[in-house]
């Protein structure tokens, strides 16, 4: 849970400058640590872009697809 919390701090500028690039790095780390919900956060910020992160709709859709696959495998 720690990595996604740090990502949120950077995404929402809670005591630091808003930085989607750093947020994405921590959300990716969170996914690698098994926090699959962070896939949706990654999809959202790549869809918006800005604050140091290049908008990337392809990546956004890839993260959404990964989330969908996980949901299907849980059914």
mmCIF file of the C-alpha atoms, coordinates in Angstrom:
data_MODEL
# 
_entry.id   MODEL 
# 
loop_
_atom_site.group_PDB 
_atom_site.id 
_atom_site.type_symbol 
_atom_site.label_atom_id 
_atom_site.label_alt_id 
_atom_site.label_comp_id 
_atom_site.label_asym_id 
_atom_site.label_entity_id 
_atom_site.label_seq_id 
_atom_site.pdbx_PDB_ins_code 
_atom_site.Cartn_x 
_atom_site.Cartn_y 
_atom_site.Cartn_z 
_atom_site.occupancy 
_atom_site.B_iso_or_equiv 
_atom_site.pdbx_formal_charge 
_atom_site.auth_seq_id 
_atom_site.auth_comp_id 
_atom_site.auth_asym_id 
_atom_site.auth_atom_id 
_atom_site.pdbx_PDB_model_num 
ATOM 1  C CA . UNK A 1 1  ? 0.000   0.000   0.000   1.00 0.00 ? 1  UNK A CA 1 
ATOM 2  C CA . UNK A 1 2  ? 2.937   2.332   0.546   1.00 0.00 ? 2  UNK A CA 1 
ATOM 3  C CA . UNK A 1 3  ? 3.892   2.923   -3.080  1.00 0.00 ? 3  UNK A CA 1 
ATOM 4  C CA . UNK A 1 4  ? 0.374   3.845   -4.147  1.00 0.00 ? 4  UNK A CA 1 
ATOM 5  C CA . UNK A 1 5  ? 0.148   6.262   -1.213  1.00 0.00 ? 5  UNK A CA 1 
ATOM 6  C CA . UNK A 1 6  ? 3.362   7.977   -2.310  1.00 0.00 ? 6  UNK A CA 1 
ATOM 7  C CA . UNK A 1 7  ? 2.023   8.103   -5.869  1.00 0.00 ? 7  UNK A CA 1 
ATOM 8  C CA . UNK A 1 8  ? -1.171  9.755   -4.622  1.00 0.00 ? 8  UNK A CA 1 
ATOM 9  C CA . UNK A 1 9  ? 0.868   12.387  -2.785  1.00 0.00 ? 9  UNK A CA 1 
ATOM 10 C CA . UNK A 1 10 ? 2.612   13.338  -6.040  1.00 0.00 ? 10 UNK A CA 1 
ATOM 11 C CA . UNK A 1 11 ? -0.586  13.159  -8.081  1.00 0.00 ? 11 UNK A CA 1 
ATOM 12 C CA . UNK A 1 12 ? -2.606  15.366  -5.744  1.00 0.00 ? 12 UNK A CA 1 
ATOM 13 C CA . UNK A 1 13 ? 0.248   17.661  -4.607  1.00 0.00 ? 13 UNK A CA 1 
ATOM 14 C CA . UNK A 1 14 ? -0.109  16.817  -0.912  1.00 0.00 ? 14 UNK A CA 1 
ATOM 15 C CA . UNK A 1 15 ? 2.913   18.680  0.468   1.00 0.00 ? 15 UNK A CA 1 
ATOM 16 C CA . UNK A 1 16 ? 4.903   18.341  -2.770  1.00 0.00 ? 16 UNK A CA 1 
ATOM 17 C CA . UNK A 1 17 ? 4.659   19.827  -6.255  1.00 0.00 ? 17 UNK A CA 1 
ATOM 18 C CA . UNK A 1 18 ? 2.146   18.033  -8.471  1.00 0.00 ? 18 UNK A CA 1 
ATOM 19 C CA . UNK A 1 19 ? 4.128   15.576  -10.592 1.00 0.00 ? 19 UNK A CA 1 
ATOM 20 C CA . UNK A 1 20 ? 2.324   12.934  -12.645 1.00 0.00 ? 20 UNK A CA 1 
ATOM 21 C CA . UNK A 1 21 ? 5.623   11.491  -13.876 1.00 0.00 ? 21 UNK A CA 1 
ATOM 22 C CA . UNK A 1 22 ? 6.691   10.632  -10.327 1.00 0.00 ? 22 UNK A CA 1 
ATOM 23 C CA . UNK A 1 23 ? 3.176   9.459   -9.535  1.00 0.00 ? 23 UNK A CA 1 
ATOM 24 C CA . UNK A 1 24 ? 3.300   7.072   -12.503 1.00 0.00 ? 24 UNK A CA 1 
ATOM 25 C CA . UNK A 1 25 ? 6.642   5.684   -11.327 1.00 0.00 ? 25 UNK A CA 1 
ATOM 26 C CA . UNK A 1 26 ? 5.218   4.939   -7.886  1.00 0.00 ? 26 UNK A CA 1 
ATOM 27 C CA . UNK A 1 27 ? 1.962   3.523   -9.290  1.00 0.00 ? 27 UNK A CA 1 
ATOM 28 C CA . UNK A 1 28 ? 4.045   1.210   -11.503 1.00 0.00 ? 28 UNK A CA 1 
ATOM 29 C CA . UNK A 1 29 ? 6.036   0.143   -8.452  1.00 0.00 ? 29 UNK A CA 1 
ATOM 30 C CA . UNK A 1 30 ? 2.765   -0.473  -6.617  1.00 0.00 ? 30 UNK A CA 1 
ATOM 31 C CA . UNK A 1 31 ? 1.580   -2.753  -9.427  1.00 0.00 ? 31 UNK A CA 1 
ATOM 32 C CA . UNK A 1 32 ? 4.885   -4.634  -9.308  1.00 0.00 ? 32 UNK A CA 1 
ATOM 33 C CA . UNK A 1 33 ? 4.285   -5.097  -5.563  1.00 0.00 ? 33 UNK A CA 1 
ATOM 34 C CA . UNK A 1 34 ? 0.841   -6.578  -6.201  1.00 0.00 ? 34 UNK A CA 1 
ATOM 35 C CA . UNK A 1 35 ? -1.331  -3.476  -5.786  1.00 0.00 ? 35 UNK A CA 1 
ATOM 36 C CA . UNK A 1 36 ? -3.363  -4.137  -8.917  1.00 0.00 ? 36 UNK A CA 1 
ATOM 37 C CA . UNK A 1 37 ? -5.791  -1.277  -8.249  1.00 0.00 ? 37 UNK A CA 1 
ATOM 38 C CA . UNK A 1 38 ? -2.946  1.055   -9.219  1.00 0.00 ? 38 UNK A CA 1 
ATOM 39 C CA . UNK A 1 39 ? -3.504  -0.038  -12.842 1.00 0.00 ? 39 UNK A CA 1 
ATOM 40 C CA . UNK A 1 40 ? -6.609  2.132   -12.911 1.00 0.00 ? 40 UNK A CA 1 
ATOM 41 C CA . UNK A 1 41 ? -4.677  5.068   -11.465 1.00 0.00 ? 41 UNK A CA 1 
ATOM 42 C CA . UNK A 1 42 ? -2.048  4.640   -14.177 1.00 0.00 ? 42 UNK A CA 1 
ATOM 43 C CA . UNK A 1 43 ? -4.712  4.501   -16.866 1.00 0.00 ? 43 UNK A CA 1 
ATOM 44 C CA . UNK A 1 44 ? -6.290  7.689   -15.522 1.00 0.00 ? 44 UNK A CA 1 
ATOM 45 C CA . UNK A 1 45 ? -3.131  9.801   -15.325 1.00 0.00 ? 45 UNK A CA 1 
ATOM 46 C CA . UNK A 1 46 ? -1.828  8.647   -18.713 1.00 0.00 ? 46 UNK A CA 1 
ATOM 47 C CA . UNK A 1 47 ? -5.210  9.590   -20.168 1.00 0.00 ? 47 UNK A CA 1 
ATOM 48 C CA . UNK A 1 48 ? -4.924  13.105  -18.700 1.00 0.00 ? 48 UNK A CA 1 
ATOM 49 C CA . UNK A 1 49 ? -1.195  13.704  -19.067 1.00 0.00 ? 49 UNK A CA 1 
ATOM 50 C CA . UNK A 1 50 ? 0.516   16.837  -17.849 1.00 0.00 ? 50 UNK A CA 1 
ATOM 51 C CA . UNK A 1 51 ? 2.599   17.686  -14.813 1.00 0.00 ? 51 UNK A CA 1 
ATOM 52 C CA . UNK A 1 52 ? 5.714   16.076  -16.273 1.00 0.00 ? 52 UNK A CA 1 
ATOM 53 C CA . UNK A 1 53 ? 3.920   13.113  -17.867 1.00 0.00 ? 53 UNK A CA 1 
ATOM 54 C CA . UNK A 1 54 ? 3.232   12.925  -21.582 1.00 0.00 ? 54 UNK A CA 1 
ATOM 55 C CA . UNK A 1 55 ? -0.375  12.072  -22.373 1.00 0.00 ? 55 UNK A CA 1 
ATOM 56 C CA . UNK A 1 56 ? -0.420  8.548   -23.782 1.00 0.00 ? 56 UNK A CA 1 
ATOM 57 C CA . UNK A 1 57 ? -3.792  7.077   -24.657 1.00 0.00 ? 57 UNK A CA 1 
ATOM 58 C CA . UNK A 1 58 ? -2.211  3.826   -25.850 1.00 0.00 ? 58 UNK A CA 1 
ATOM 59 C CA . UNK A 1 59 ? -0.612  3.235   -22.444 1.00 0.00 ? 59 UNK A CA 1 
ATOM 60 C CA . UNK A 1 60 ? -3.831  4.242   -20.744 1.00 0.00 ? 60 UNK A CA 1 
ATOM 61 C CA . UNK A 1 61 ? -5.775  1.615   -22.669 1.00 0.00 ? 61 UNK A CA 1 
ATOM 62 C CA . UNK A 1 62 ? -3.066  -1.007  -22.011 1.00 0.00 ? 62 UNK A CA 1 
ATOM 63 C CA . UNK A 1 63 ? -3.347  -0.445  -18.257 1.00 0.00 ? 63 UNK A CA 1 
ATOM 64 C CA . UNK A 1 64 ? -7.146  -0.634  -18.468 1.00 0.00 ? 64 UNK A CA 1 
ATOM 65 C CA . UNK A 1 65 ? -6.843  -3.900  -20.418 1.00 0.00 ? 65 UNK A CA 1 
ATOM 66 C CA . UNK A 1 66 ? -4.505  -5.350  -17.793 1.00 0.00 ? 66 UNK A CA 1 
ATOM 67 C CA . UNK A 1 67 ? -7.043  -4.436  -15.109 1.00 0.00 ? 67 UNK A CA 1 
ATOM 68 C CA . UNK A 1 68 ? -9.863  -6.020  -17.115 1.00 0.00 ? 68 UNK A CA 1 
ATOM 69 C CA . UNK A 1 69 ? -7.832  -9.227  -17.570 1.00 0.00 ? 69 UNK A CA 1 
ATOM 70 C CA . UNK A 1 70 ? -7.258  -9.446  -13.824 1.00 0.00 ? 70 UNK A CA 1 
ATOM 71 C CA . UNK A 1 71 ? -10.944 -8.942  -13.156 1.00 0.00 ? 71 UNK A CA 1 
ATOM 72 C CA . UNK A 1 72 ? -11.874 -11.661 -15.668 1.00 0.00 ? 72 UNK A CA 1 
ATOM 73 C CA . UNK A 1 73 ? -9.405  -14.094 -14.104 1.00 0.00 ? 73 UNK A CA 1 
ATOM 74 C CA . UNK A 1 74 ? -10.896 -13.455 -10.662 1.00 0.00 ? 74 UNK A CA 1 
ATOM 75 C CA . UNK A 1 75 ? -14.389 -14.412 -11.847 1.00 0.00 ? 75 UNK A CA 1 
# 
